[in-house]
Amino acid sequence: MNRILLIDDDHGLSELLAQLLELEGFSLTQAYDGQQGLDNALKQEFDLILLDVMLPKLNGFDLLKALRQHKQTPVLMLTARGDEIDRVVGLEIGADDYLPKPFNDRELVARIRAILRRAQKPANEPRDELKCGDIKLDPARQEVSCKEQLILLTGTEFSLLHALIKQAGELVSKETLSETVLHKKLMPFDRSLDMHLSNLRKKFPERADGRPRVKTIRGQGYIWIP
């Protein structure tokens, strides 16, 4: 049974979500302020965190920054509808996905299951280690190293890197990546992939030959440089 931590100060909404998620087979723990949520996230192991942005004591952004210093637990941020800045900032600091409030129950469950699929290696995925230049990627352990140093990635970042390295040197379209990595169709003006790729770039050191690790083909997709 997947364990979910819900951090939201709206008690009414939290109770409704608790009923919904328990009916869907999830085990739910609730926190009603940012500090309590961070304490729970650090002391216990969860498969996913549902994180509201506006929280008392510690807002969602500061909570996520503090969490990412210690853990890569998948995080789905709950943002205000129409607030593009919140979504971009959330992705920049390590959220796996976002969902604007108010949201449809089915959409929430679908996003949760998509993130959990990314975090859990499918049984039919090859277990062999992949190598690309100075990068080693171990799908079985969900681990990545560069120049013999372990690189900490979120589940989404790992899935994106895996998809690109499997086709290193080839153009991989944003539509394909959105469906295979994020498990959703690419929507106009959706910057999720761009932000996850930006985070990937920041986590890797420069190549010895000075070339970029990945090339963006505007309006089409990305090429991971072998």
PEJO-V56562 format. One record per residue. N is the residue number from 1. RES is the residue in three letters. D_FIRST is the distance of its C-alpha to the first C-alpha in Angstrom with 1 decimal. Layout:
# PEJO-V56562
n	res	d_first
N	RES	D_FIRST
N	RES	D_FIRST
This chain:
# PEJO-V56562
n	res	d_first
1	MET	0.0
2	ASN	3.8
3	ARG	6.4
4	ILE	9.6
5	LEU	13.1
6	LEU	15.6
7	ILE	19.2
8	ASP	21.8
9	ASP	24.9
10	ASP	25.1
11	HIS	23.9
12	GLY	24.4
13	LEU	22.4
14	SER	19.6
15	GLU	19.5
16	LEU	19.5
17	LEU	16.7
18	ALA	14.6
19	GLN	15.4
20	LEU	14.8
21	LEU	11.4
22	GLU	10.2
23	LEU	12.0
24	GLU	10.2
25	GLY	6.8
26	PHE	6.0
27	SER	6.5
28	LEU	10.1
29	THR	12.9
30	GLN	16.4
31	ALA	19.5
32	TYR	22.9
33	ASP	25.0
34	GLY	24.9
35	GLN	25.7
36	GLN	23.1
37	GLY	20.5
38	LEU	21.8
39	ASP	21.9
40	ASN	18.2
41	ALA	17.4
42	LEU	19.7
43	LYS	18.9
44	GLN	15.1
45	GLU	12.6
46	PHE	10.6
47	ASP	9.4
48	LEU	11.8
49	ILE	14.6
50	LEU	16.4
51	LEU	19.9
52	ASP	23.0
53	VAL	26.3
54	MET	28.6
55	LEU	27.5
56	PRO	29.7
57	LYS	30.4
58	LEU	28.9
59	ASN	28.5
60	GLY	25.6
61	PHE	27.7
62	ASP	28.7
63	LEU	25.2
64	LEU	24.0
65	LYS	27.1
66	ALA	26.5
67	LEU	22.8
68	ARG	23.9
69	GLN	26.3
70	HIS	23.6
71	LYS	20.3
72	GLN	19.3
73	THR	15.9
74	PRO	15.8
75	VAL	17.5
76	LEU	18.2
77	MET	21.4
78	LEU	22.6
79	THR	26.4
80	ALA	29.4
81	ARG	30.5
82	GLY	33.4
83	ASP	33.1
84	GLU	33.1
85	ILE	33.9
86	ASP	30.6
87	ARG	28.7
88	VAL	30.9
89	VAL	30.7
90	GLY	26.9
91	LEU	26.7
92	GLU	29.6
93	ILE	27.8
94	GLY	24.6
95	ALA	22.4
96	ASP	20.5
97	ASP	21.3
98	TYR	22.8
99	LEU	22.9
100	PRO	26.0
101	LYS	26.1
102	PRO	26.5
103	PHE	23.9
104	ASN	22.9
105	ASP	19.5
106	ARG	19.0
107	GLU	20.1
108	LEU	17.6
109	VAL	14.6
110	ALA	16.4
111	ARG	16.9
112	ILE	13.4
113	ARG	12.3
114	ALA	15.5
115	ILE	14.9
116	LEU	11.6
117	ARG	13.5
118	ARG	16.3
119	ALA	14.4
120	GLN	13.0
121	LYS	16.0
122	PRO	16.5
123	ALA	17.5
124	ASN	21.0
125	GLU	21.8
126	PRO	24.7
127	ARG	24.1
128	ASP	27.7
129	GLU	28.6
130	LEU	30.3
131	LYS	33.5
132	CYS	35.4
133	GLY	38.3
134	ASP	37.2
135	ILE	33.5
136	LYS	31.1
137	LEU	27.6
138	ASP	25.1
139	PRO	22.4
140	ALA	20.7
141	ARG	20.4
142	GLN	20.2
143	GLU	23.4
144	VAL	26.8
145	SER	30.1
146	CYS	33.5
147	LYS	36.7
148	GLU	34.7
149	GLN	32.9
150	LEU	29.1
151	ILE	28.2
152	LEU	25.2
153	LEU	23.6
154	THR	20.8
155	GLY	18.5
156	THR	20.7
157	GLU	23.9
158	PHE	22.8
159	SER	22.2
160	LEU	25.6
161	LEU	27.4
162	HIS	26.2
163	ALA	27.3
164	LEU	30.7
165	ILE	31.4
166	LYS	30.8
167	GLN	33.7
168	ALA	35.7
169	GLY	39.1
170	GLU	38.2
171	LEU	37.7
172	VAL	34.2
173	SER	34.3
174	LYS	32.3
175	GLU	31.4
176	THR	29.8
177	LEU	27.9
178	SER	26.6
179	GLU	25.2
180	THR	24.0
181	VAL	22.7
182	LEU	21.9
183	HIS	21.1
184	LYS	23.7
185	LYS	27.4
186	LEU	29.8
187	MET	31.4
188	PRO	34.9
189	PHE	35.1
190	ASP	31.4
191	ARG	31.7
192	SER	28.0
193	LEU	28.9
194	ASP	32.1
195	MET	30.4
196	HIS	27.7
197	LEU	30.6
198	SER	32.7
199	ASN	30.1
200	LEU	30.0
201	ARG	33.8
202	LYS	33.9
203	LYS	31.7
204	PHE	33.9
205	PRO	37.4
206	GLU	40.4
207	ARG	41.4
208	ALA	44.4
209	ASP	46.3
210	GLY	45.7
211	ARG	44.2
212	PRO	41.2
213	ARG	37.9
214	VAL	37.1
215	LYS	39.5
216	THR	38.8
217	ILE	40.7
218	ARG	41.2
219	GLY	39.9
220	GLN	38.5
221	GLY	36.0
222	TYR	35.8
223	ILE	37.2
224	TRP	35.9
225	ILE	39.1
226	PRO	39.1
